[in-house]
Amino acid sequence: SLGGQWTEKQIHGFYLATFAGANDNRSIYNKMFGWLTNYGHPQDKCDLFLSGGVEIMEFAMADNTGSTIGYKKTDNGIIPVREDSSGSEIEYLKKAARLQSGIISFFEYVKPLIQKGNYAALSSVVLSEPFFELIARPSSAQLDALSSLTHSESAGSNAERIVLAKKLPLKDKLFPGENYIKELNASYWKEGFKRINRKKFWAKYS
């Protein structure tokens, strides 16, 4: 969130989602609105965002020019300083490009609805339902495709990347104990982790 010095600046924004922490910057000077969650509401959708949704959404929006780690002033103005992509990040970006191609195809498909002014079809509740279903109840095919994706361990750095849902050894699946709990707590995608490390590891999710 923004520091206290920004609370009297006029900042207006329409965001994909705003969480409860955005309340810290709420004032008569700024207006923020989240499309999928607004100031942490609805709570169930916000919880899903924070248990894997953020990382998968960032994957869908990954920029292949590399992460921005700062800015510098030049004769042509202020330009971003990009981080060199690591080998694991390059693979991540290649997969993201495939997903983004599918996203573009989807919007080409629904474009006639938009052109006709059928804006009810753009309801955030309707359009986001498959996304939240993916986070909460992923199929076996979705787990296979997404669980091994990596994500940077800290904001602004790609030096250390960990998988969204780590696959544990068979003994930890059959007899979940301290290590299982530790890895679950560290996992970005909670439901993905639970499903990929289920006791009935042979069962499939549809």
C-alpha positions in Angstrom: 0.0 0.0 0.0 1.0 3.6 -0.4 2.7 5.5 2.4 1.0 8.1 4.6 2.4 11.0 2.6 0.1 9.9 -0.3 -3.2 10.1 1.7 -3.8 13.7 0.6 -2.9 13.2 -3.1 -5.7 12.8 -5.6 -5.4 9.3 -6.8 -8.2 7.7 -8.8 -8.0 4.2 -10.1 -10.0 1.3 -11.4 -8.3 -1.9 -10.4 -8.7 -5.6 -11.2 -9.0 -6.1 -7.4 -8.5 -4.2 -4.2 -7.9 -5.9 -0.9 -8.7 -4.8 2.7 -5.3 -3.1 2.9 -6.5 -0.5 0.4 -8.6 1.0 3.3 -5.3 2.4 4.7 -5.2 4.8 1.7 -8.9 5.6 1.6 -9.6 9.3 1.9 -11.7 12.1 0.4 -8.8 12.7 -1.9 -8.7 9.4 -3.7 -11.1 6.9 -5.2 -10.2 3.3 -5.9 -12.5 0.6 -7.2 -11.8 -3.1 -7.7 -13.6 -5.0 -10.4 -13.4 -8.5 -8.9 -13.0 -7.7 -5.2 -13.5 -4.2 -3.7 -11.7 -3.3 -0.5 -11.6 -7.1 0.4 -15.3 -7.8 -0.5 -16.7 -10.3 -1.2 -14.6 -12.0 1.4 -14.8 -15.5 -0.1 -13.4 -14.2 -3.5 -10.7 -12.2 -1.7 -9.7 -15.4 0.2 -9.3 -17.2 -3.1 -7.3 -14.4 -4.5 -4.9 -14.6 -1.6 -4.5 -18.4 -1.7 -3.3 -18.8 -5.3 -5.4 -16.4 -7.4 -2.8 -13.5 -7.3 0.0 -15.7 -8.6 -2.1 -17.3 -11.4 -3.4 -13.9 -12.4 0.1 -12.5 -12.5 1.1 -15.5 -14.7 -1.7 -14.6 -17.1 -0.4 -11.0 -17.3 3.3 -11.7 -17.3 5.4 -9.2 -19.4 8.1 -10.8 -21.6 10.3 -7.7 -21.3 11.4 -8.7 -17.8 10.6 -7.5 -14.4 10.9 -3.8 -13.6 13.4 -3.3 -10.8 13.7 0.5 -10.9 13.6 3.6 -13.1 16.3 6.0 -14.4 16.2 9.4 -15.9 17.5 9.8 -19.5 17.5 12.6 -22.1 14.3 11.1 -23.4 12.6 11.0 -20.0 12.1 8.4 -17.3 12.6 4.8 -18.5 12.2 1.5 -16.6 15.3 -0.6 -15.6 14.6 -4.3 -16.5 16.0 -7.3 -14.7 17.7 -10.0 -16.8 15.5 -13.0 -17.0 16.7 -16.2 -15.4 16.4 -19.6 -17.1 13.4 -20.6 -15.0 11.7 -17.2 -15.7 12.2 -17.6 -19.4 10.3 -20.9 -19.4 7.6 -19.3 -17.3 7.3 -16.4 -19.8 7.0 -18.9 -22.7 4.1 -20.6 -21.0 2.5 -17.3 -20.2 2.7 -16.3 -23.9 0.7 -19.5 -24.8 -2.0 -18.6 -22.2 -2.1 -15.0 -23.4 -2.7 -16.2 -26.9 -5.8 -18.1 -25.6 -7.0 -15.0 -23.8 -6.8 -12.9 -27.0 -8.7 -15.7 -28.8 -11.4 -15.6 -26.2 -11.9 -11.8 -26.5 -12.0 -12.1 -30.3 -14.9 -14.6 -29.7 -16.8 -12.3 -27.4 -16.1 -9.1 -29.3 -19.5 -9.2 -31.1 -21.2 -9.1 -27.7 -19.3 -6.0 -26.8 -19.9 -4.3 -30.1 -23.6 -4.8 -29.7 -23.6 -3.1 -26.3 -24.5 -6.3 -24.4 -22.6 -5.0 -21.4 -24.4 -7.3 -19.0 -22.3 -10.1 -20.4 -19.2 -8.3 -19.0 -20.4 -8.7 -15.4 -17.4 -9.4 -13.1 -19.4 -12.1 -11.3 -20.2 -14.0 -14.6 -16.8 -13.6 -16.2 -14.7 -14.4 -13.1 -16.6 -17.6 -12.1 -14.4 -20.0 -14.1 -11.3 -18.3 -12.7 -12.4 -18.7 -9.1 -13.5 -22.2 -9.8 -10.0 -23.0 -11.1 -8.5 -21.7 -7.8 -11.0 -23.5 -5.5 -11.6 -26.8 -7.4 -8.9 -27.4 -10.1 -9.3 -30.4 -12.3 -6.5 -33.0 -12.8 -5.7 -31.5 -16.2 -5.5 -28.0 -14.7 -3.2 -29.2 -11.9 -0.9 -30.9 -14.4 -0.7 -27.6 -16.4 -0.3 -25.1 -13.6 1.0 -26.7 -10.3 4.6 -26.7 -11.5 4.6 -23.0 -12.5 7.2 -21.0 -10.5 6.7 -17.6 -8.9 9.2 -15.2 -7.4 9.6 -15.6 -3.7 9.7 -11.8 -3.0 8.4 -8.7 -4.8 10.8 -7.2 -7.3 13.1 -10.2 -7.4 13.2 -13.3 -9.6 16.4 -14.7 -8.2 14.5 -17.3 -6.1 11.5 -18.9 -7.7 9.3 -21.6 -6.1 6.5 -23.7 -7.6 2.9 -22.8 -7.0 2.0 -26.3 -5.6 4.9 -28.5 -4.6 4.5 -32.3 -5.2 5.6 -34.2 -2.1 7.1 -37.7 -1.7 4.6 -40.5 -1.5 5.2 -41.1 2.2 4.1 -37.4 3.0 1.0 -37.9 0.9 0.0 -41.1 2.7 1.0 -40.0 6.2 0.8 -36.2 6.2 2.6 -34.7 9.2 4.9 -31.8 10.1 6.5 -31.6 6.6 3.1 -31.6 4.9 1.9 -28.7 7.1 5.1 -26.8 6.5 4.9 -27.1 2.7 1.2 -26.3 2.7 1.8 -23.1 4.6 4.6 -22.2 2.2 2.5 -23.0 -0.9 1.2 -20.2 -3.0 -1.8 -22.3 -4.3 -3.3 -23.9 -1.3 -6.1 -26.0 -3.0 -3.7 -27.0 -5.8 -1.2 -28.3 -3.2 -3.9 -30.2 -1.3 -5.2 -31.9 -4.5 -1.8 -32.8 -6.0 -0.7 -34.3 -2.6 -4.0 -36.1 -1.9 -3.8 -39.5 -0.2 -5.7 -41.1 -3.1 -3.0 -39.9 -5.5 -4.4 -42.2 -8.3 -7.8 -40.5 -8.3 -8.6 -37.9 -10.9 -10.5 -34.6 -10.6 -12.9 -33.7 -13.4 
